[in-house]
Amino acid sequence: MSNPIEPTVRLLHGAEMPRIGAGTWPLKDQDAERVVADALSAGYRLIDTAQAYGNELGVGRGLRAAGLDRAEYFVTTKFNKEWHGRDLVAQAAQRSLDTLGLDYLDLLLIHWPNPAHDRYVEAWEGLVQLLESGRVKAIGTSNFKPTHLERIIAATGVAPDVNQIQLSPAATREASRAFHTQHGIVTESWSPIGGQGVAVLDLPLVGEIARETGRTPAQVVLRWHLQLGLVPIPKSADPQRLRENLDVFGFELTDKQMVALSELDRGESAVTDSDSFGH
């Protein structure tokens, strides 16, 4: 391959994050335990959860069931608006650490900006303080628009390691990606293979490229993310699909295929508006 993709990406504050992860929404504890153990067994090293998912207990059990050393996997969780405050963030982090059964978090995110609540700048200030404590290795945001990011960077001088946003060929989020690149923020993709809104895997073009490459539609779309420098977080409860979704490093999409997939973009109307939705 002309451009081999490294298995990890270095974040702004020094942590190394795997280039593809296993999502856990909307799994309940029992299923999350099994899926996380299966994912780690399949070779995933990035596990994504959130307080809002209600499955951190099961995720923690799955991590322990896999029997890996703590340094071998990267855990992301997120907190809700009730914890948006300089001093509240540390409490949110401790709550997740206790539920997950971990001594530290690799990445902690503000789940939604909730601009009507207007405490996300304070939440970010709390995350910056928490980073200095060592209980989290990286800090970030989820569902933040460039306008939200501009405010927190202006307030603290600190950019997020990661902004996790809804992103797929049907919603390429070019303005957000450009802002992230400008500020050294890694773009992480939730619903990377369509999921909510647009059934990307059923689109004729995706099927055509899958036939051309001898890969599954999901593998094609996940490879698109990787070649754009994104970190996708696909979710599957099926052990075989988990393995297939991870098997995206052994082939390469052509420039023509990449452009064609990006032209499936339906704009911001295809994503959940984080100015009006959040928790």
SVG drawing of the C-alpha trace seen along z (x, -y; Angstrom):
<svg xmlns="http://www.w3.org/2000/svg" viewBox="-34 -34 38 48">
<polyline fill="none" stroke="black" stroke-width="0.4" points="0.0,0.0 1.2,-3.5 0.1,-5.1 0.0,-2.7 -2.2,-3.9 -0.6,-3.9 -2.6,-2.0 -2.6,-4.9 -2.7,-8.7 -0.9,-11.0 -3.2,-13.5 -2.4,-17.1 -1.6,-16.3 0.6,-13.3 -1.7,-10.3 -1.7,-7.7 -5.3,-6.8 -6.1,-3.8 -7.4,-4.7 -10.6,-2.7 -12.8,-1.9 -15.8,0.2 -18.9,-1.8 -21.3,-0.5 -24.5,-2.6 -27.3,-1.5 -26.1,1.7 -27.3,2.5 -24.8,3.7 -25.1,7.5 -24.7,7.1 -22.0,4.4 -19.9,6.8 -20.0,9.4 -19.4,7.1 -16.5,5.3 -14.8,8.6 -15.5,9.8 -14.1,6.6 -10.9,6.7 -10.5,10.4 -10.9,9.4 -8.1,6.8 -9.9,3.5 -8.0,1.4 -10.3,-1.6 -13.7,-1.2 -16.2,-4.1 -19.0,-4.5 -20.8,-7.4 -22.6,-8.0 -25.8,-8.5 -25.5,-5.0 -26.1,-3.5 -23.7,-0.7 -20.4,-1.8 -20.7,1.1 -21.0,3.7 -18.2,2.1 -15.9,2.3 -16.8,5.9 -16.0,6.6 -12.7,4.9 -11.8,7.1 -13.1,10.2 -10.7,9.7 -7.7,10.1 -5.5,7.4 -3.1,5.2 -4.7,1.7 -2.1,0.0 -3.1,2.1 -6.6,0.5 -7.9,-3.0 -11.3,-3.9 -13.4,-6.9 -16.4,-8.1 -18.6,-11.2 -20.6,-13.2 -23.9,-15.0 -24.9,-18.7 -25.6,-18.1 -21.8,-18.0 -21.1,-21.2 -19.1,-23.1 -15.5,-23.7 -15.7,-21.6 -18.4,-19.2 -16.3,-17.7 -13.9,-16.0 -17.0,-14.4 -18.3,-13.2 -14.9,-11.6 -14.8,-9.9 -18.3,-8.6 -17.3,-7.0 -14.0,-5.7 -15.8,-4.0 -18.5,-2.5 -16.0,-1.3 -13.6,0.0 -10.6,-2.0 -7.9,-4.1 -7.7,-6.5 -9.6,-7.4 -7.8,-7.7 -10.2,-10.2 -13.1,-12.1 -15.5,-14.1 -18.3,-16.7 -21.1,-14.7 -23.1,-17.7 -22.5,-21.4 -26.1,-22.2 -25.7,-25.9 -29.1,-26.7 -27.7,-25.5 -24.6,-27.6 -22.2,-26.0 -20.0,-24.2 -17.2,-26.7 -17.1,-26.0 -17.2,-22.3 -14.2,-22.7 -12.3,-24.7 -13.0,-21.8 -11.6,-19.3 -8.4,-21.3 -7.9,-21.2 -8.6,-17.5 -6.1,-16.8 -3.4,-18.3 -4.3,-15.9 -3.4,-12.8 -6.8,-11.1 -7.5,-11.5 -4.9,-11.3 -6.8,-13.3 -9.8,-15.6 -12.2,-16.5 -15.7,-17.3 -18.5,-15.6 -21.0,-17.2 -19.3,-20.6 -19.6,-22.9 -16.7,-25.3 -18.5,-28.1 -18.6,-26.1 -15.0,-25.1 -13.9,-28.7 -15.4,-29.8 -13.7,-27.1 -10.3,-27.7 -10.6,-31.5 -11.5,-31.0 -8.7,-28.6 -6.1,-28.7 -6.5,-24.9 -7.9,-23.0 -9.5,-19.5 -7.6,-16.4 -10.7,-15.1 -14.1,-16.3 -16.4,-13.3 -19.1,-14.2 -21.7,-12.4 -19.9,-11.8 -20.3,-9.5 -20.2,-9.8 -23.8,-11.2 -22.6,-13.9 -18.9,-14.7 -18.8,-17.7 -16.1,-19.5 -16.3,-22.8 -15.9,-21.0 -13.0,-18.9 -11.2,-21.9 -11.5,-23.7 -10.2,-20.6 -7.2,-20.3 -6.4,-24.0 -6.3,-23.5 -4.7,-20.0 -8.0,-18.4 -8.5,-14.7 -11.9,-14.1 -13.7,-11.0 -16.7,-9.8 -19.9,-8.4 -22.5,-6.7 -19.6,-6.3 -21.4,-3.8 -24.7,-5.7 -26.7,-4.5 -29.0,-7.3 -30.7,-9.2 -29.2,-7.8 -28.7,-4.1 -25.3,-4.6 -24.5,-0.9 -27.6,-0.5 -26.6,-3.2 -25.8,-1.8 -22.4,-3.5 -21.2,-1.9 -22.3,1.5 -20.5,0.9 -17.2,0.0 -17.6,3.0 -17.8,5.2 -14.8,3.5 -12.7,4.0 -14.0,7.4 -14.9,5.9 -18.1,5.4 -20.0,2.1 -19.1,1.4 -15.4,2.0 -15.5,-0.4 -17.0,-3.2 -14.7,-2.6 -11.7,-2.7 -13.0,-6.1 -12.9,-7.4 -9.3,-6.2 -8.0,-7.6 -9.5,-11.0 -7.5,-10.8 -10.6,-10.2 -11.1,-7.8 -14.4,-5.9 -16.3,-4.3 -18.5,-1.6 -20.8,0.4 -21.8,4.0 -23.0,6.7 -22.2,9.4 -18.7,11.0 -18.2,11.6 -19.1,8.0 -16.9,6.8 -14.0,8.6 -14.9,7.5 -15.2,3.8 -11.6,4.0 -10.2,5.6 -9.8,2.3 -6.0,1.9 -5.3,4.3 -6.7,2.5 -6.9,-1.1 -9.6,-3.1 -8.6,-5.0 -8.8,-8.8 -11.8,-8.4 -13.6,-6.1 -12.8,-8.5 -14.2,-11.5 -17.3,-9.6 -18.1,-8.6 -17.6,-12.1 -20.0,-13.4 -22.8,-11.4 -22.8,-14.3 -26.2,-15.6 -24.9,-18.5 -25.7,-19.5 -29.4,-18.5 -28.3,-14.9 -27.0,-15.3 -28.5,-16.0 -28.3,-19.7 -26.3,-20.2 -27.6,-23.7 -31.1,-22.3 -30.4,-18.7 -28.3,-17.5 -28.4,-15.9"/>
</svg>
